[in-house]
Amino acid sequence: EEEDPAEDMDDEAMFSIDALLGQAFKSRRNDIKRKKSMVRATRDFKFRVLALLELYARAQPASPWLPGAALPLLGAMQTALAAGTPQASALAERIGGVLTKHVCHARDVPTRAGIEPVTVETVAASLSSSIRAASRPSGGGDTKGFAKPATAVSLYLLRVLEALEARAREAKGVGGERETEPAASKAAVAAYAGALKE
């Protein structure tokens, strides 16, 4: 028969163990509070960044950085929808609003088009990725809520790509008559075909 080590302990040893257990539980509770605080701070930071991006898109609709921001925002929205939490859903809804109402709603085509970061190649690659994302939304969540921003991103990038192609034709002096221009640029057709093959 084995002896119980607790029987050999006096009251002072028991109180010291109780104090240690209390400290361990208090430390664990503080860790949980700290983790919740970090999650809350991260969420608030993401919403502030979205508000800043929204202001930037309103103030600079012809910015060469907006086409490059559309696809990462779409990916962030997809990630938030896949998380499935109420906070992540609110973030995804906010990202969708910024995309559809401000970034992709910009009527102006980026200035300095054709120069980094807005080149035919980069926009065509982004267009292809956005088409793939729109056609096959991954993760759980609201796929209908994802379809509208994904389509808006694709149409915006298509509009930017068409404008880049038109500027390139004008620069070469090929513009000519409107009737001879193709309905869609070669780069746009290639981006759509490549995205749909995958």
Buried (B, 14 or more C-beta within 10 A) or exposed (E): EEEEEEEEEEEEEEEEEEEEEEEEEEEEEEEEEEEEEEEEEEBEEBBEEBEEBBEBBEEBBEBBEBBBBBBEBBBBBBBBBBBEEEBBBEBBBBBBEBBBBBBBBBEEBBEEBBEEBBBBEBBBBBBBBBBBBBBEBEEEBBBEBBBEBBBBBBBBBBBBBBBBBBBBBEEEEEBEEEEEBEEBBEBBEBBBEBBEEE
